[in-house]
Amino acid sequence: MRVVERSVQEIGKSLLITLPKEWVNLLGVKKGNKLKILISERGTLQVSPEFIDGDEHTTVTLHYDQHFKRRFLRDYFNGNERIVIKFKRPLSEVERKDLYVFLKRFMNAQIIEETPTKKVVKCFKIDELSIDECLRRMFFLCMNIFDEAVEGRSHAKMQELLDTMRRFYYMLVMQVRRFLSEGKYVKENQIPLIRALDFRMVAEKVERIGHFAQELGMSKHLNIKYVKIARDYFQRSFNCFIKPDYDKATPLWQEAWVIQKQIEKKIDQAHKSGNIDNYQEFSTLLWISRTSKDISMLIR
C-alpha cells in the first residue's frame, strides 16, 4: 500500500483532486468511465472502477486427480469464469457421482459441456446477492438444521440444508474477495472494509455451527433442553452482530461463561459414568457455545 498526496483544486464551486497516474495506467481508467466511491464511517474514501479484471481470470484447465478438489477451489475463488476439467481415462460411476456431488456445493457452477475426456464448468456471477444477504440466508439455514435435529431427525434433510448453506458460504466468500480485490460490489455491499472482513469470519463460524448442529441430529438420545439453550444463544449472538448492537452483546459474554460451565459439568459427569453418547453430545454443545460467543465478540 502506498500513500499519495494531492492538493485540492477549486473549479467553479467544485473541489477537485487528480487521480494518481500510476493507478490510472494500471487499471486502464479513461475519460467517461464510472468510478465507485465508498465513504467509510471514519471519513476515508475508497475509489474503484467497475470493470477491473475484465479480461483476466477467464478460462483455466486442471486435471482430475487426488488434488483436484483443492485446485478447483483455488481456481473458483480466483474468479475464473470457465474451469475445464480433463480426464486421463473415463470416470467410473463412483467417481462421476463424487464429482457431481462436489460441484453441487457451488451455487453458481454449472456443467455446460461434457465429453468422455473433459467437462467444462461455467461459473456464473450472481451480483444480486449482497454479502449481508448471503450471511442472513446462511443463518436461517443453520437455524433450520437445529430445528431438524430436534424435531425431524432426518439425516438427509439436514445434509441438504448443510449443502445449501455451504453454497451461500462460497458465494459470500466470492463477494468479499471481489469487494476487497476488485472494488466490485452491488449497492447493498457498500459497507466499511473492516465490516466486510467481519462478515467473512462470521460466515465461517456459522458454517461450522451448522456442522455441529448436524452432528447433534445424529445423537441417539438428544438432550433437547441444552440444544435449545445453545440454539437460542447462537441466535441472539448472531442478531447482535448483524444489527449491530454492542449493548446487547456485552451481557452475552458473561452468559456464555455460565452456559459453558453447565455444559462442562455435564461433560465431566458423562466422562465419569462412561456414557460416550452424552460425552460427545455435550462436547459438541460446548463448541457451539464457544463459537457463538466468538460471533458476539466481533461487534465493534
Buried (B, 14 or more C-beta within 10 A) or exposed (E): EEEEEEEEEEEEEEEEEEEEEEEBEEBEBEEEEEEBEBEBEEEEEBEBBEBBBEEEBEEBEBEBEEEBBEBBBEBBEBBBEBBBBEBEEEBEEEEEEEBEEBBEBBBBBEEEEEEEEBBBBEBEEEEEBBBBBBBBBBBEBBBBBBBBBBEBEEEEBBBBBBEBBBBBBBBBBBBBBBBBEBBBBBEEBBBBEEBBBBBBEBBBBBBBBBBBBBBBBBBEEBBEEBBEBBBEBBBBBBBBBBEBBEEBBBEBEEBBEEBBEBBBEBBEEBBEEEBEEBBBBBBBBBBBBBBBBBBBBBBE
